[in-house]
Amino acid sequence: MSKNLSFIQPLLKSWQTLTALMVVGVIVLGSGASKSIHRNLFSIQPAYAQRITPSDVWQKVYQQLPDLPRENKYISKENGKVAENNTLVTRLIRYHIYTKGRAPIYRLDWKLTLADYLGANEIMYDTTYPGNDSLRENPIEGDRKAITRLTRSQRDALVQVLVNIFNPTSQNTQSPSPNTTPSPTKSTTPQPPQRGGAELLK
């Protein structure tokens, strides 16, 4: 009987060790941070990318921020004509969502993208930049200069307008800029980003 017990005890210890490792793994994989990363990368971003396309968004952005540079004088490789709809904002959105895989509903993610343009975050590569494959001249340098020329207030307004378009509920929870007064604009939901952007660009 004692021989049988001595044989079973090492097995029990190894089984307990294995069980403990499995429990730790489940806890790590089930943590809030892991869920958050999974949700951000695989749930939120594709859902918004499918529901609102960049071609729809750029027009709304320019409606609210008419002074924003368009940078749409580049020639199309396909037909040799000026690609007027291939704007700075179109390429910015495509870079943000498709090249970098960032969620379009968070201010921080848009600020990281602008930081890329300003040379303060991640390296931008010519070959993967939107427009490189469809325009005769790669617009990356012109776009970076255009973003650099914007004031901090203009960049903040751009970020807020983008967030409001991709995530309309954000307009109810935060104002577009600390310079705007929330009380008179709360009655009409679409007004805060338009007024905030215009005031910042003056």
Disulfide bonds with the S-S distance in Angstrom:
none
